[in-house]
Amino acid sequence: MPEPVSPPVPQDVVARLKALLGEGGWSQDPERLAPKLVEWRDRWSGTTPLLALPRTTRDVAAVIGLCAETGTAVTPQGGNTGLVGGQIPQGEILLSLERMNHVRDVATLDDVMVVEAGVTLAAAHEAALAAGRRFPLSLASEGSATVGGLISTNAGGTAVLRYGTMRDLVLGIEAVLPSGEVWNGLKRLRKDNTGYDLKQLLIGAEGTLGVVTAAALKLFPILASRAVAILGVESPHDAIRLLARAKEETGGAVEAFELVSRLGMELAVKNLPGLREPLETRPPWHVLIEIASGEPGAAEASLERLLGAALEEGLISDAAVAQSEAQAKAFWALREGQSAAQKREGPAWKHDVSVPVSRIADFIDAASRTLEERFPGVRIDAFGHVGDGNIHYDVLGPAGGDARLHDDLRDTGAHIVHDLVMSLGGSISAEHGLGTMKTAEAAGYKSAVELATARAVRAALDPGRIMNPRVLF
Ligand SMILES: Cc1cc2nc3c(=O)[nH]c(=O)nc-3n(C[C@H](O)[C@H](O)[C@H](O)COP(=O)(O)OP(=O)(O)OC[C@H]3O[C@@H](n4cnc5c(N)ncnc54)[C@H](O)[C@@H]3O)c2cc1C
């Protein structure tokens, strides 16, 4: 189905926007625009009459104020790593936060860092480390994904089981609301019980309730020891039992617990240069576990204890413990390269879903059984953040298979997977958001009262529906 397109922006509005942004503050250069108008998997491409490049919150307020006055639609964009199409404009003004990339303050006594929305996650990590602290959110797109995008998608990643999602890591937000007014909510408080929490409304709003311009982020102590291993398990059922054991054995020090299937391992080794199978026994499933502790040597000791117990109890069949930082990185590359490795195999129908941790194995079993019966030859690659209940359940056609099967998979496969997820008390979007890709489908799973409430909130803040009009309800 073709995506809806926003009405053309009148030329005089474009001229007024250019004038208020000034030289360097906008672009219509096709070469400059091109990388911002396609998504990294080439699933969406877009158009815009103008790329706005504000440098300050005041610039953003002026742009949004003019858009509100003239009923002009705007799509905010950070690093353009979103996976559901929400950052790609279809005729709207494209507002990039790339020039708002300053770290405003790192306050170690408060354990807080205030950064602008265009700061990348990698730059935020560096700024925290330079002050002797750590910002724990971790994901494979960290070199490009920005704080504004991470907040707007309520990003998750690999450390959610210990630190939570972005929603748990943001103490304050500065934003320009759809009226063009600036809301300075850059508080640094861990306790603030003064009514509705506007910051939480903006987190996960995917650019529909305003433009995030800066945020106060929680910092944590640097960890003194870290142990990474890849473990062989017979099934996702064993992986889940192992997770429970690991939490008990380490006193909650499991930093990441990621699942990789046999197919996923084979695709990574085949399609990504320089990667090797970590376990010679080639088990059907792998768990990448990372344990971290504030105490020197404690992570390694916990891992050793866990491996002894897990082998004895038959929870794991094999184990490779990283002996150096380089080896730990190589193990992580096998996990983080899963999407890139699949990309070389042709289309994959991806499902970013979550279910209660206790139901993960049941979900994988039931979904795979149904899809394999319905589409003989499909290849299932289920992997991801099972430590927090999030599975990237990806379905590839048979190697070199025919395009009709792919179409059928796209049209009906998602409903099969998502209906099952919902029946298990799960979510059809664990961490990527809805964007333009999943909004209509998600509406079908929400109750009338939930949709009406969401629409009432949006209409109250953005009566002209100028902010990312094609995204969410
Ligand atoms: C290789 C790879 C791995 C990934 N792994 C993960 C993962 O493990 N976990 C995870 O959660 N995600 C993951 N993602 C998805 C993506 O990185 C996240 O959704 C990220 O939060 C998007 O940030 P961004 O700056 O690129 O935002 P964009 O893609 O530019 O925008 C995303 C959405 O946020 C809105 N937006 C952006 N900036 C602002 C702002 N300042 N104010 C208001 N709205 C704004 C946009 O309009 C859009 O709706 C991955 C992506 C890739 C490519």
PDBQT file of the ligand as one rigid body, heavy atoms in Angstrom, charges set to zero:
ROOT
HETATM    1  C1  LIG A 501      22.131  -1.639  13.164  1.00  0.00    +0.000 C 
HETATM    2  C2  LIG A 501      21.000  -1.122  14.016  1.00  0.00    +0.000 A 
HETATM    3  C3  LIG A 501      20.814  -1.647  15.275  1.00  0.00    +0.000 A 
HETATM    4  C4  LIG A 501      19.778  -1.175  16.076  1.00  0.00    +0.000 A 
HETATM    5  N1  LIG A 501      19.617  -1.715  17.329  1.00  0.00    +0.000 NA
HETATM    6  C5  LIG A 501      18.648  -1.246  18.124  1.00  0.00    +0.000 A 
HETATM    7  C6  LIG A 501      18.466  -1.784  19.444  1.00  0.00    +0.000 A 
HETATM    8  O1  LIG A 501      19.165  -2.693  19.868  1.00  0.00    +0.000 OA
HETATM    9  N2  LIG A 501      17.487  -1.238  20.207  1.00  0.00    +0.000 N 
HETATM   10  C7  LIG A 501      16.674  -0.223  19.765  1.00  0.00    +0.000 A 
HETATM   11  O2  LIG A 501      15.819   0.233  20.523  1.00  0.00    +0.000 OA
HETATM   12  N3  LIG A 501      16.811   0.279  18.521  1.00  0.00    +0.000 NA
HETATM   13  C8  LIG A 501      17.761  -0.200  17.695  1.00  0.00    +0.000 A 
HETATM   14  N4  LIG A 501      17.902   0.314  16.435  1.00  0.00    +0.000 N 
HETATM   15  C9  LIG A 501      16.962   1.336  15.955  1.00  0.00    +0.000 C 
HETATM   16  C10 LIG A 501      17.424   2.794  16.118  1.00  0.00    +0.000 C 
HETATM   17  O3  LIG A 501      18.826   2.909  16.229  1.00  0.00    +0.000 OA
HETATM   18  C11 LIG A 501      16.731   3.459  17.293  1.00  0.00    +0.000 C 
HETATM   19  O4  LIG A 501      15.336   3.513  17.032  1.00  0.00    +0.000 OA
HETATM   20  C12 LIG A 501      17.229   4.876  17.606  1.00  0.00    +0.000 C 
HETATM   21  O5  LIG A 501      16.635   5.285  18.798  1.00  0.00    +0.000 OA
HETATM   22  C13 LIG A 501      16.909   5.898  16.531  1.00  0.00    +0.000 C 
HETATM   23  O6  LIG A 501      17.680   7.077  16.780  1.00  0.00    +0.000 OA
HETATM   24  P1  LIG A 501      17.965   8.129  15.618  1.00  0.00    +0.000 P 
HETATM   25  O7  LIG A 501      18.663   9.300  16.190  1.00  0.00    +0.000 OA
HETATM   26  O8  LIG A 501      18.622   7.485  14.474  1.00  0.00    +0.000 OA
HETATM   27  O9  LIG A 501      16.475   8.562  15.226  1.00  0.00    +0.000 OA
HETATM   28  P2  LIG A 501      15.810   8.698  13.804  1.00  0.00    +0.000 P 
HETATM   29  O10 LIG A 501      15.872   7.423  13.065  1.00  0.00    +0.000 OA
HETATM   30  O11 LIG A 501      16.334   9.885  13.094  1.00  0.00    +0.000 OA
HETATM   31  O12 LIG A 501      14.298   8.977  14.242  1.00  0.00    +0.000 OA
HETATM   32  C14 LIG A 501      13.524   7.992  14.885  1.00  0.00    +0.000 C 
HETATM   33  C15 LIG A 501      12.169   8.603  15.304  1.00  0.00    +0.000 C 
HETATM   34  O13 LIG A 501      12.372   9.611  16.289  1.00  0.00    +0.000 OA
HETATM   35  C16 LIG A 501      11.920  10.888  15.827  1.00  0.00    +0.000 C 
HETATM   36  N5  LIG A 501      12.930  11.854  16.282  1.00  0.00    +0.000 N 
HETATM   37  C17 LIG A 501      14.270  11.843  16.046  1.00  0.00    +0.000 A 
HETATM   38  N6  LIG A 501      14.873  12.848  16.701  1.00  0.00    +0.000 NA
HETATM   39  C18 LIG A 501      13.896  13.530  17.348  1.00  0.00    +0.000 A 
HETATM   40  C19 LIG A 501      13.879  14.681  18.197  1.00  0.00    +0.000 A 
HETATM   41  N7  LIG A 501      14.998  15.323  18.523  1.00  0.00    +0.000 N 
HETATM   42  N8  LIG A 501      12.687  15.110  18.683  1.00  0.00    +0.000 NA
HETATM   43  C20 LIG A 501      11.536  14.457  18.372  1.00  0.00    +0.000 A 
HETATM   44  N9  LIG A 501      11.482  13.378  17.568  1.00  0.00    +0.000 NA
HETATM   45  C21 LIG A 501      12.656  12.906  17.084  1.00  0.00    +0.000 A 
HETATM   46  C22 LIG A 501      11.806  10.747  14.319  1.00  0.00    +0.000 C 
HETATM   47  O14 LIG A 501      10.834  11.624  13.774  1.00  0.00    +0.000 OA
HETATM   48  C23 LIG A 501      11.417   9.283  14.167  1.00  0.00    +0.000 C 
HETATM   49  O15 LIG A 501      10.036   9.138  14.368  1.00  0.00    +0.000 OA
HETATM   50  C24 LIG A 501      18.915  -0.155  15.596  1.00  0.00    +0.000 A 
HETATM   51  C25 LIG A 501      19.115   0.373  14.333  1.00  0.00    +0.000 A 
HETATM   52  C26 LIG A 501      20.136  -0.094  13.537  1.00  0.00    +0.000 A 
HETATM   53  C27 LIG A 501      20.329   0.533  12.187  1.00  0.00    +0.000 C 
ENDROOT
TORSDOF 0
